[in-house]
Amino acid sequence: MGHHVEVRPAQCLSLCPRPCGIALTSPGAWTYLFADQHPGESARHIMACVALYIGTSDGFMPRERRPKPLRASIVGRVPPHVWGADVSA
């Protein structure tokens, strides 16, 4: 993956019971969704997670390598989508 990061606000990530969320996504890479972030407290952990994410070729971040606060706040992880791949196997 490249080392370019674009931060975009999202009106809603459907995390109502667990507000203040972030998503990490990149074409052809794993997508992650985290909830329960705390403005003013979570920024350094988020930045460490982003650095880990962009340092991979496919976005995959093993749980034990993610910053500890983001291990507990993960809501989901989605594998890369491969267009035209046979997923019936």
Residue pairs with C-beta under 8 A, 6 or more apart in sequence:
1 26
1 29
1 53
1 54
1 56
1 57
1 58
1 59
2 54
3 54
5 50
5 54
10 23
13 21
13 23
13 33
13 35
15 21
15 33
15 35
15 75
18 35
18 36
18 73
18 75
19 35
19 36
20 35
20 36
20 37
20 38
20 39
20 42
21 33
21 34
21 35
21 36
21 37
21 75
22 33
22 34
22 37
22 46
23 31
23 32
23 33
23 34
24 31
24 32
24 34
24 49
24 50
24 53
24 59
25 31
25 32
25 59
26 53
26 54
26 59
28 58
28 80
28 81
28 82
29 53
29 56
29 58
29 59
29 60
29 80
30 58
30 59
30 60
30 61
30 77
30 78
30 79
30 80
31 59
31 77
31 78
31 80
32 53
32 59
32 61
32 74
32 76
32 77
32 78
33 74
33 75
33 76
33 77
33 78
34 46
34 49
34 70
34 73
34 74
34 75
35 73
35 75
36 72
36 73
37 46
37 73
42 69
45 67
45 68
45 69
45 70
46 70
48 67
49 61
49 66
49 67
49 70
52 61
52 65
52 66
53 59
53 61
58 80
59 80
63 71
66 74
